[in-house]
Amino acid sequence: MTATRTRTDAGLATALRISVSRLARRLRAQRAASGLTEAVLSETQLAALSALEVHHAMTPGELAEHEKVQPPSMTRVIAVLTERDLVVKSPHPTDRRQVLLTVTDEGRAVVHRVRRRKDAWLDQRLAELTAAERATLRAAVPILEKLSQSLPARSLRRGPSRPGRGGRVSAQGAGSVSRSRARSGQLASETYRGWSVAPSRLRTR
């Protein structure tokens, strides 16, 4: 990875994504190699379990907010963790509509085993670096933590419906795509889900 590739923000984003993803795969391999309970847990499930081990007790909403996932997704995660007796639910002391989640002894043991295996692997890799490289990584840790806690990007929302002639709404549905030729030889525009953009700006995900 050369400095030229990361000189722009776009290049940095690409290089960081590739490096972080590759490192995450290497760390997951250490967990999967154990053959124990943690080997069958997903990264989201394990992250939620680790958060509960650190914070001792959290509501499902607090856990979803901490892990930056949607509540329905966290509900499924909690169901798996409780089914495996890694997490238990108890009544909330002040709000009967809520429950508190706490880690069981087995759940705590799982978290500790995973941490030991991953930390041991990282210790070996860090020992292969120079002192200057380790110092750079140490300075980057708060920045990576900030990135991990950032809010997910909001999806593009549908704009307000525009009335047609005489105040009537266009007969085209919300999901339809219409093309109209602009006057004076301008480029065609496309109206998609209530948004009007030039064709050159449309991209397929």
Rosetta silent file (secondary structure, phi, psi, omega in degrees, C-alpha in Angstrom):
SEQUENCE: MTATRTRTDAGLATALRISVSRLARRLRAQRAASGLTEAVLSETQLAALSALEVHHAMTPGELAEHEKVQPPSMTRVIAVLTERDLVVKSPHPTDRRQVLLTVTDEGRAVVHRVRRRKDAWLDQRLAELTAAERATLRAAVPILEKLSQSLPARSLRRGPSRPGRGGRVSAQGAGSVSRSRARSGQLASETYRGWSVAPSRLRTR
SCORE:     score description
SCORE:     0.000 S_00000001
   1 L     0.000  117.125 -176.030    0.000    0.000    0.000 S_00000001
   2 L   -94.222  161.002  178.705    1.651    3.185   -1.187 S_00000001
   3 L   -65.644  -27.520 -179.591    1.252    6.699    0.156 S_00000001
   4 L   -63.025  -39.030 -177.244   -0.046    7.755   -3.269 S_00000001
   5 L   -68.586  -27.354 -177.438   -3.117    5.531   -2.957 S_00000001
   6 L  -103.540   12.470 -176.696   -4.110    7.033    0.400 S_00000001
   7 L   -70.798  -32.756  178.192   -3.378   10.651   -0.488 S_00000001
   8 L   -97.249  161.856  177.890   -7.038   11.395   -1.246 S_00000001
   9 H   -62.000  -40.077  179.578  -10.004   10.806    1.063 S_00000001
  10 H   -64.386  -42.287  178.405  -11.445    8.281   -1.370 S_00000001
  11 H   -65.152  -39.952  177.951   -8.160    6.402   -1.539 S_00000001
  12 H   -63.710  -42.577  179.881   -7.855    6.415    2.244 S_00000001
  13 H   -60.884  -43.545 -179.802  -11.403    5.098    2.630 S_00000001
  14 H   -65.445  -47.741 -178.573  -10.711    2.229    0.234 S_00000001
  15 H   -63.813  -40.677 -179.994   -7.373    1.306    1.798 S_00000001
  16 H   -66.774  -42.027  178.674   -8.778    1.492    5.332 S_00000001
  17 H   -59.622  -45.280 -178.993  -11.790   -0.645    4.426 S_00000001
  18 H   -64.927  -45.366 -177.197   -9.613   -3.346    2.909 S_00000001
  19 H   -66.808  -44.534 -179.432   -7.136   -3.373    5.793 S_00000001
  20 H   -65.650  -41.311  179.358   -9.752   -3.360    8.545 S_00000001
  21 H   -63.595  -41.973  179.739  -11.775   -6.094    6.834 S_00000001
  22 H   -65.999  -41.866  178.180   -8.697   -8.266    6.379 S_00000001
  23 H   -64.589  -39.973  178.568   -7.631   -7.793    9.997 S_00000001
  24 H   -62.724  -38.537  177.446  -11.158   -8.605   11.198 S_00000001
  25 H   -64.422  -40.184  179.398  -11.086  -11.854    9.211 S_00000001
  26 H   -64.235  -39.315  178.721   -7.766  -12.814   10.775 S_00000001
  27 H   -70.635  -37.361  176.680   -9.149  -12.185   14.256 S_00000001
  28 H   -62.747  -34.215  179.331  -12.326  -14.134   13.510 S_00000001
  29 H   -62.244  -34.092  178.788  -10.174  -17.066   12.476 S_00000001
  30 H   -66.557  -37.129  178.636   -8.665  -17.177   15.975 S_00000001
  31 H   -71.494  -44.060 -177.531  -12.152  -17.457   17.480 S_00000001
  32 H   -66.496  -26.816 -177.437  -13.389  -20.051   15.010 S_00000001
  33 L   -72.359  -12.409 -176.243  -10.341  -22.224   15.572 S_00000001
  34 L   -72.120  -30.995 -178.640  -11.298  -22.847   19.205 S_00000001
  35 L    73.953    7.186 -178.772  -14.128  -25.240   18.368 S_00000001
  36 L   -99.469 -166.648 -176.353  -16.002  -24.066   21.496 S_00000001
  37 H   -55.459  -40.496 -176.220  -19.242  -22.106   21.952 S_00000001
  38 H   -64.351  -19.625 -178.191  -17.712  -18.888   20.648 S_00000001
  39 H   -68.687  -23.991 -177.105  -16.932  -20.549   17.318 S_00000001
  40 H   -99.264   -3.604  178.732  -20.627  -20.651   16.363 S_00000001
  41 L   -83.160  145.038  174.609  -21.461  -17.100   17.418 S_00000001
  42 L   -78.076  167.287  178.489  -21.608  -14.334   14.838 S_00000001
  43 H   -63.111  -37.590  178.572  -19.522  -11.205   15.251 S_00000001
  44 H   -64.911  -42.630  178.928  -22.650   -9.208   16.130 S_00000001
  45 H   -65.093  -42.937  179.988  -23.650  -11.730   18.788 S_00000001
  46 H   -67.853  -38.038  178.537  -20.188  -11.827   20.271 S_00000001
  47 H   -64.424  -40.761  177.460  -19.910   -8.029   20.272 S_00000001
  48 H   -64.448  -41.577  178.418  -23.225   -7.738   22.127 S_00000001
  49 H   -63.161  -41.369  179.162  -22.097  -10.341   24.650 S_00000001
  50 H   -65.147  -39.852  178.809  -18.822   -8.496   25.191 S_00000001
  51 H   -63.502  -40.860  178.075  -20.650   -5.188   25.693 S_00000001
  52 H   -66.718  -35.513  179.205  -22.884   -6.749   28.336 S_00000001
  53 H   -65.094  -34.885 -179.449  -19.856   -8.249   30.082 S_00000001
  54 H   -76.599  -43.740 -173.829  -18.288   -4.800   30.305 S_00000001
  55 H   -91.840   -3.731  174.746  -21.424   -2.864   31.315 S_00000001
  56 L    72.135  -52.536 -179.808  -22.815   -5.615   33.601 S_00000001
  57 L  -149.902  133.032  179.374  -26.484   -4.823   32.880 S_00000001
  58 E  -146.403  153.102  171.460  -28.236   -3.091   29.972 S_00000001
  59 L   -80.655  160.766  176.849  -31.715   -2.899   28.498 S_00000001
  60 H   -56.173  -38.472  178.726  -32.193   -4.218   24.948 S_00000001
  61 H   -65.441  -41.566  178.183  -32.568   -0.636   23.718 S_00000001
  62 H   -64.131  -39.112  179.721  -29.349    0.466   25.406 S_00000001
  63 H   -67.612  -41.261  177.854  -27.513   -2.502   23.935 S_00000001
  64 H   -62.791  -41.858  178.321  -28.839   -1.792   20.440 S_00000001
  65 H   -65.163  -41.650 -179.499  -27.773    1.855   20.737 S_00000001
  66 H   -63.573  -39.593 -177.210  -24.338    0.892   22.025 S_00000001
  67 H   -89.755   -2.087  178.348  -23.751   -1.547   19.170 S_00000001
  68 L    58.108   47.409  174.796  -25.296    0.799   16.555 S_00000001
  69 L  -126.822  160.483  179.450  -27.779   -1.776   15.265 S_00000001
  70 L   -71.535  145.019 -179.445  -31.535   -1.606   14.788 S_00000001
  71 H   -52.444  -42.358  178.684  -33.687   -2.864   17.710 S_00000001
  72 H   -60.232  -37.860  177.810  -35.265   -5.721   15.669 S_00000001
  73 H   -66.172  -40.728  179.071  -31.791   -7.011   14.810 S_00000001
  74 H   -66.798  -33.088  176.810  -30.722   -6.794   18.452 S_00000001
  75 H   -59.562  -41.641  178.632  -33.857   -8.685   19.480 S_00000001
  76 H   -67.822  -38.287  178.054  -32.725  -11.619   17.325 S_00000001
  77 H   -62.593  -46.494 -179.161  -29.218  -11.423   18.766 S_00000001
  78 H   -61.847  -37.994  179.528  -30.546  -11.483   22.335 S_00000001
  79 H   -60.102  -41.644  179.087  -32.749  -14.473   21.501 S_00000001
  80 H   -67.218  -43.660 -177.783  -29.697  -16.490   20.428 S_00000001
  81 H   -65.967  -38.306  178.521  -27.645  -15.467   23.464 S_00000001
  82 H   -73.036  -35.130  178.882  -30.409  -16.327   25.911 S_00000001
  83 H   -63.608  -32.674  179.875  -31.116  -19.631   24.159 S_00000001
  84 L   -90.792    9.132  178.521  -27.474  -20.595   24.643 S_00000001
  85 L    59.846   33.763  176.222  -27.602  -19.547   28.320 S_00000001
  86 L   -96.590  -22.248 -179.505  -25.018  -16.833   27.767 S_00000001
  87 E  -137.446  144.916  176.255  -27.379  -14.020   28.786 S_00000001
  88 E  -123.860  151.240  176.985  -30.334  -13.881   31.186 S_00000001
  89 E  -103.885  143.661  176.066  -33.238  -11.456   31.381 S_00000001
  90 E  -141.186  154.957 -179.322  -34.526   -9.986   34.636 S_00000001
  91 E   -61.358  143.456  176.143  -37.253   -7.428   35.466 S_00000001
  92 L   -72.522  136.687 -175.521  -36.212   -3.798   35.348 S_00000001
  93 L   -67.468  -24.619 -176.379  -36.203   -2.327   38.880 S_00000001
  94 L  -122.785  -11.446 -177.105  -38.011    0.895   37.923 S_00000001
  95 L  -133.453  107.444 -176.260  -39.717    0.245   34.568 S_00000001
  96 L   -69.702  -14.780  178.014  -41.990   -2.781   34.238 S_00000001
  97 L   -79.932  -12.939 -175.414  -42.030   -2.377   30.462 S_00000001
  98 L  -109.946  162.959  170.941  -38.296   -3.050   30.306 S_00000001
  99 E  -127.544  158.304  174.966  -36.007   -5.964   31.097 S_00000001
 100 E  -107.572  139.490  178.647  -32.357   -6.006   32.079 S_00000001
 101 E  -106.528  130.908  176.174  -29.817   -8.197   30.316 S_00000001
 102 E  -133.917  155.273 -178.380  -26.873   -9.645   32.227 S_00000001
 103 E   -86.759  138.200  175.477  -24.162  -12.100   31.276 S_00000001
 104 L   -80.242  173.803  177.037  -24.113  -15.581   32.801 S_00000001
 105 H   -61.356  -39.237  178.388  -20.949  -17.242   34.087 S_00000001
 106 H   -66.967  -40.329  177.628  -20.712  -19.192   30.835 S_00000001
 107 H   -62.213  -41.059  177.994  -21.169  -16.016   28.805 S_00000001
 108 H   -64.728  -38.489  178.815  -18.396  -14.314   30.748 S_00000001
 109 H   -64.865  -38.687  178.034  -16.126  -17.307   30.200 S_00000001
 110 H   -62.008  -46.987 -179.687  -16.784  -17.150   26.451 S_00000001
 111 H   -60.274  -43.998 -178.234  -15.867  -13.462   26.314 S_00000001
 112 H   -66.240  -39.323  178.877  -12.657  -14.018   28.270 S_00000001
 113 H   -63.849  -43.987 -179.628  -11.566  -16.945   26.075 S_00000001
 114 H   -63.332  -42.989 -179.998  -12.119  -14.943   22.896 S_00000001
 115 H   -62.337  -43.180 -179.114  -10.209  -11.965   24.278 S_00000001
 116 H   -62.448  -43.560 -178.244   -7.252  -14.105   25.312 S_00000001
 117 H   -66.501  -44.382 -179.123   -6.989  -15.765   21.900 S_00000001
 118 H   -68.877  -41.062  179.871   -7.299  -12.507   19.961 S_00000001
 119 H   -65.144  -38.277  178.820   -4.959  -10.594   22.260 S_00000001
 120 H   -63.787  -41.657  178.895   -2.342  -13.342   22.020 S_00000001
 121 H   -65.388  -43.401  179.860   -2.479  -13.254   18.226 S_00000001
 122 H   -67.184  -36.793  177.499   -2.248   -9.444   18.157 S_00000001
 123 H   -58.393  -41.806  178.656    0.636   -9.444   20.652 S_00000001
 124 H   -65.271  -42.399 -179.702    2.618  -11.650   18.289 S_00000001
 125 H   -67.842  -40.179  179.401    1.846   -9.444   15.300 S_00000001
 126 H   -65.489  -32.617  179.107    2.704   -6.236   17.182 S_00000001
 127 H   -64.972  -20.864  179.942    6.047   -7.713   18.228 S_00000001
 128 L   -83.128   -9.911 -178.532    6.937   -7.920   14.532 S_00000001
 129 L   -91.403  163.467  175.605    6.513   -4.139   14.109 S_00000001
 130 L   -80.054  166.240  178.474    9.005   -1.394   14.809 S_00000001
 131 H   -61.377  -37.994  179.389    8.650    0.911   17.804 S_00000001
 132 H   -66.382  -39.475  178.797    7.626    3.748   15.479 S_00000001
 133 H   -66.174  -39.998  177.985    4.929    1.607   13.847 S_00000001
 134 H   -65.609  -37.115  178.024    3.524    0.611   17.242 S_00000001
 135 H   -64.760  -38.781  177.575    3.466    4.277   18.272 S_00000001
 136 H   -63.205  -43.765  178.040    1.509    5.133   15.120 S_00000001
 137 H   -63.879  -39.607  179.778   -1.035    2.422   15.881 S_00000001
 138 H   -61.554  -39.774  179.123   -1.329    3.607   19.477 S_00000001
 139 H   -71.616  -25.610 -176.963   -2.151    7.113   18.270 S_00000001
 140 H   -83.675  -16.530 -176.259   -4.688    5.745   15.769 S_00000001
 141 H   -56.722  -48.624  178.568   -6.710    3.741   18.323 S_00000001
 142 H   -61.510  -32.288  179.979   -8.902    6.695   19.470 S_00000001
 143 H   -69.968  -43.367  177.732   -9.570    7.607   15.838 S_00000001
 144 H   -64.163  -37.237  177.519  -10.642    4.069   14.956 S_00000001
 145 H   -64.452  -39.203  177.840  -12.862    4.004   18.043 S_00000001
 146 H   -62.964  -41.941  177.754  -14.489    7.253   16.901 S_00000001
 147 H   -63.512  -40.260 -177.498  -15.168    5.747   13.486 S_00000001
 148 H   -67.801  -24.381 -178.397  -16.674    2.619   15.046 S_00000001
 149 L   -97.103    2.346 -179.419  -19.089    4.708   17.119 S_00000001
 150 L   -72.109  153.483 -178.491  -20.257    6.929   14.270 S_00000001
 151 L   -74.417  147.441  177.246  -23.901    6.774   13.240 S_00000001
 152 L   -65.738  150.549  179.561  -24.833    4.824   10.108 S_00000001
 153 L   -66.442  137.030  178.645  -25.481    6.867    6.982 S_00000001
 154 L   -75.201  137.829  178.375  -29.134    7.677    6.461 S_00000001
 155 L   -71.855  154.003 -179.239  -30.678    6.170    3.383 S_00000001
 156 L   -64.875  123.492 -178.554  -32.004    8.509    0.738 S_00000001
 157 L   -92.959  153.041  179.690  -35.577    9.364    1.596 S_00000001
 158 L   -69.469  135.085  179.651  -38.332    9.899   -0.872 S_00000001
 159 L   -78.490  172.867 -179.213  -39.008   13.531   -1.574 S_00000001
 160 L   -67.037  145.149  178.988  -42.447   15.169   -1.456 S_00000001
 161 L   -68.440  139.448  179.324  -44.900   14.337   -4.228 S_00000001
 162 L  -103.426  127.611 -179.527  -45.252   17.032   -6.802 S_00000001
 163 E   -69.019  149.053  176.441  -48.780   17.798   -8.092 S_00000001
 164 L   -85.593 -159.523 -179.214  -49.443   17.679  -11.803 S_00000001
 165 H   -66.624  141.947  179.259  -51.482   20.170  -13.777 S_00000001
 166 H    72.172   17.318  176.893  -54.587   21.395  -12.019 S_00000001
 167 H    83.034    4.739 -179.044  -53.224   20.258   -8.666 S_00000001
 168 L   -87.861  146.079  177.137  -53.448   16.542   -9.522 S_00000001
 169 E   -76.386  143.340  179.051  -50.735   14.112   -8.626 S_00000001
 170 L   -56.262  145.112 -177.347  -48.981   12.475  -11.560 S_00000001
 171 L   -71.494  -14.578 -179.303  -50.435    9.098  -12.493 S_00000001
 172 L   -71.841  139.927 -179.595  -47.014    7.475  -12.272 S_00000001
 173 L   -72.104  170.112 -178.063  -46.424    5.426   -9.102 S_00000001
 174 L   -63.447  -29.775 -176.771  -43.799    6.169   -6.475 S_00000001
 175 L   -94.205    3.399 -177.227  -41.532    3.449   -7.827 S_00000001
 176 L   -83.305  157.626  177.326  -41.800    4.369  -11.494 S_00000001
 177 E  -116.511  125.378  179.535  -39.106    6.062  -13.515 S_00000001
 178 E  -118.656  145.219  178.642  -40.094    8.767  -15.991 S_00000001
 179 E  -116.350  134.625  177.788  -37.963   10.476  -18.571 S_00000001
 180 E  -136.010  136.486  178.957  -38.642   13.962  -19.855 S_00000001
 181 L   -82.098  126.881  177.784  -36.734   15.941  -22.405 S_00000001
 182 L   -78.035  157.389  179.454  -35.682   19.369  -21.194 S_00000001
 183 H   -74.596  165.867  175.577  -36.092   22.351  -23.488 S_00000001
 184 H    61.246   31.457  173.553  -33.264   23.996  -25.442 S_00000001
 185 H    72.672   16.267  179.090  -31.398   20.742  -25.989 S_00000001
 186 L   -71.128  162.944  179.948  -30.552   20.170  -22.339 S_00000001
 187 L   -65.258  150.671  178.014  -29.783   16.670  -21.095 S_00000001
 188 L   -66.421  149.418  175.462  -32.717   14.493  -20.165 S_00000001
 189 E  -113.326  157.317  179.763  -33.580   14.307  -16.514 S_00000001
 190 E  -122.950  134.293  176.454  -34.901   11.319  -14.627 S_00000001
 191 E  -105.093  116.853 -176.175  -37.452   11.362  -11.876 S_00000001
 192 E  -129.834  116.337 -179.909  -36.958    8.430   -9.538 S_00000001
 193 L    53.247   40.222  174.856  -39.006    7.987   -6.370 S_00000001
 194 L    88.200   -1.138 -179.255  -39.773   11.697   -6.259 S_00000001
 195 E  -111.064  138.570  178.571  -36.174   12.879   -6.912 S_00000001
 196 E  -110.205  118.006 -177.548  -35.098   14.573  -10.145 S_00000001
 197 E  -139.160  157.422  176.949  -31.455   14.037  -11.070 S_00000001
 198 L   -70.812  145.506 -179.379  -29.344   14.068  -14.193 S_00000001
 199 H   -53.759  -34.557 -177.514  -28.759   10.602  -15.759 S_00000001
 200 H   -66.545  -17.470 -178.372  -25.017   10.925  -15.204 S_00000001
 201 H   -90.978  -10.315 -178.847  -25.649   11.077  -11.442 S_00000001
 202 L   -76.239  136.322  178.388  -27.593    7.797  -11.295 S_00000001
 203 L  -134.897  150.117  175.809  -25.599    4.876  -10.007 S_00000001
 204 L  -100.771  126.132 -179.420  -26.444    1.240   -9.401 S_00000001
 205 L   -71.800    0.000    0.000  -25.426   -0.084   -5.978 S_00000001
